[in-house]
């Protein structure tokens, strides 16, 4: 059971291992995408179709409906592997077979929908993947295994996703191979933290703190991106310092292909931006087009 590319990497690892047979895939419904609203299958379904994988694909709108529970019972699985599926499994399914969830955090940290982004928002030094024996709670089940990932200071969400997907795939196989010997470990609920679904509005930033803005940039680089109140999107940026005090939004220095921009606290280097309904451009071209110079305020334009 899974939907995005994170789940696809795990499925790929399982289908290529001769020890295991995938007997069915459950994923979310096809969705309309883009301006043309083209009906598009989930990443994992497209992978299965492209590779002519010989198992049925189910896309129930509500997994908990009795007919879906009966389908899974009829499949008689030894395990149900769950990775970023997007629906909560009811107890009636949890009781059919061991349900193993590959959650992209070091549980009990970051239970919920956006653990990878949350680790980047908080500038954590490490994150990882937990394999968990699912129960009726939200990411509250007993831990079967943990693997760690060191987060570099400039790592953005796409790179973290890619690395954690591979870690999750490896951990899936390790968990399956050793399942009978693993002693599940209870989570310490007193250390639990939660993270919700990300909305487009979460990408709104200001120039109060360069450090906080840059962590948002790392976390939301893929989606929704980060943007100012005037709609200007900051597409490529780096943190230059956390502590200097500046006039908010002032262009401190203009380089060959970037600018240094002052925040109330800290300094950013900005390379590329995108104005509303315009193409992404180098920041220097943007300055020239808007007649902005050193000492001007970027966010007032």
N, C-alpha and C positions, 0 to 999 in steps of 0.2 A: 504494500500500500504506500503510494507516494505520488508526487506530482511534479516538482521542478527538477532542474538538472542535478541538484544535490542527491535526490533520490535515484536519478538515472545512473549516476556513477556507482551507487550501491548495487542496483539491479544488474548492471554490466558485470560487476565483480562476481555476483552469484551465478549468473547464467554461464559464465566462462569457467566455473569450477565444476569439474565432473562429479563431485560428491553430491551435488544438490540438483534438484529438479524444481523449477518454478512451475506451479500448476495453474496460477491465475494472477492477474494484475488488477488491482483496484486503484482508480485514480479519479481526479475531479472531472467534471463535464468540460467539453470543448467550450471555449469562450470567444466572443467577438473581440478582435484586437485591432488597434490602429484607427486611422481616420476612415478607412474604407470598411471598418467593422467586419473584417474577414473572420469567419469561424475557424478557430485555430485549436488544434489538440494540445493537451499538456505535453511538456517536453518529454516525459517518460513514455507516453503513448506513441509519440512520433518516433522515438528510438526503437520501440518494439515493432512498429510497422516497417521502419526502414530496414530492420535486420531480420524481418520475416520470422519473428519469434513465435513458436507454436504453442501459444496458450491463450485462453480467452481474456478479453479486457472488459472490465465492468466499470461503469461511470455513474454510479447512483447519485442522485441529487441529495438523498437522505440515507446514509448508510444504515441508520438504526431501524429502518422499516423491516418488518418481519420477513418479507420476501428475500431481502439481501442477507439476513441472518441465515435463512434456510439454504441459500446458495453456498455460503461459506461452510455450513455444516456438511453439505453434500460433497464439497471438495475434500473434506477430511484432511486438512493440512496438519503437518507435524509442528510447523511454526508459522506465525504471521509476523513478517518484518514490516515495520512502519517507519517511514522517513519523510517528514515534511508533507504529510498527506493532506492536511487541511480540514479534516473532519474528526470529531471526537468518537472514539470507539465505545459503544455501549457495553454494559456488563455481559449482555447476552453473547457478544462476540469475544470478549476477553476470556470467557469460560470455554471457548471451543478449543483453543490451543494456546501455548505460551506466546504472548504478543510482545515482541522485542522492538522497542523504539530507539532509534539512533538520533539523539538530541544533541545539537551542536553547541553545547556548553558544558562546563564542569559543574554539573548539578550538585547541590541544589541552587547554584547561581543561575539566574536568568531562565527560570521556567517561563514558558509562553512562546509567542509567535516570532520574535525577532532577536534571538540570542546572539547571533554573530554581530549584528549592528550594535547591540547594547554593549558588547565587550569593547568595540572600537570607540563608541561614544564616551566610555569611561576610561579610555586609554589604558586598558589592562595590559600587563606584560605577557600574560599567558591566557589562552582559552583552550578549548579542546572539544572532544566528543564523549558523551556518555552513552553506553548501551544500558538500557533500563527495561526491567520487567514491568510492563504496564499494569496500572490499576485504574480505578474509576476517577482518580484525581487528575489534575492537569500537571503532568510531568513530575508526579510525586512517587512513582514506583521505586522499587529496590534497584540498586545499581549492580550491574553485572560486570562492567568493565569501564575503564577510563583511558583515554589517550590525550596527550597534551600537544599544543601548538604554541610556539613562541611568536608573539606578535611584534614585528618590527615597527618602529615609530612612524614610518611612512606607508605602512601596509594599508591598502584600501580594501573595501568590502569584496570586490571581485576576486582578488588574490586570496583573501581569507576563505571565501566560499570554496574556491578551487582546492585549496590545501585541505580544508576540513572535510570536503567530500571524499577525497582519497583516504584520509584518516578514518572516516566513518565506514568506508567500504572494507578496509582492512580489519577494523574492529568487528564488523558484522561477521566475517568469516571466523575470526578468533573466538567470538562468542558462541557461534554455532558449533564449532569444533570442540569446545570445552564445556558446553552447556551442562552436562551431567556432573562435572566436577566443581563448577562455580558455586560458591556460597553467596547468595545475594546479600547486599549490605543496605540496611535502612538509610534513608537520607536523614540528615539533621535538619529538621524543619525550621529550627531557630535561625539557621543561616540562609534561609531561602530568600531569593529576590525574584521579581517578576518583570516581564516586559511584554507589551501589547503589540498589536498590529500597527504598522507604520502607515501614516496617511500622507498625502501630498503636502499638507500644511506643515508637517514636521520639518520640511526643508527650509523654512523661513529662517534667515539669520540676520544679525546686525553686527556692528563693529564694536561691541562692548569688550569682548575677549577674543583675541586671536587664537588662543589655545582651544577654547570651546568651539569656535567656528571651524577650526581645522579638524577637530575630532568629528564634527558633524559632516564635514566634507568627506572624510575617510569612510564614515558609516553609511552615508546616503549617496555616495558617488554614482552607484548604478541607478538607483531610484530612491527618492524622487529628485535627487540632486539638491543643491543649495542655491538659494536665490534671495535677493534683497526685496524690501517692501515695494520698490519701484519695478520689480519683475526681472531685474538683471540677474542672470545666472552666472555664478562663478564656476567655470568648467575645469580649470587647472590651477592649482595653488600649492604653496608650501608654507610651513610655519617657519618664521625666521627668528622670532624671540617671543617669550611669554610675558616679560615683565616690564618692558619700556612703557612710558606713559606718553600718549599722543593726543592730538586733536582727532576726534572720531571721524574716520573716513578720509583723512588727508592723504594725498599723493605725496609721499616723502621723497621718492627718488624714481626717476625714469631711466631704465636700462635699455639695452638693445632689443630685448624681446620680452620684457617683464617690467613690473613696477613694484616698489615697496609701498605698502599701504598701512597707515597707522590705525590701530584700534585704541580704544580707551586704555586697554592694557595689552601690550604686545604688538608685533608687526607681522604682516603677511606678505609673501611675494605672490603676485597674481600674474599668470601667463596668458590665460584665455578666458573670454567671457562670451555670453550670448544674450543679446537684448531680446525683449519679447517680439515674437514673429520674425526674427532675423536669424541669419546663420551664425554659427560659432566663429569667432574671429580672435586673432591675436590682440592682446590688450592695447598694444601700441596703435594698431589700426582703429580700435575703438576710441582711444583718446583723441587721435587726429580727427576722426569723424565727428566728434562731439566738442572739439576745440577745448580740450582739458589739458592743463599743464601742471607742473610741479606746484604744490601748494593748494591746488583746487581740491574740492571734496567730491569723491567718486559717487557717493550715495545720494547726492542732491540732484544729480543729472537725470 
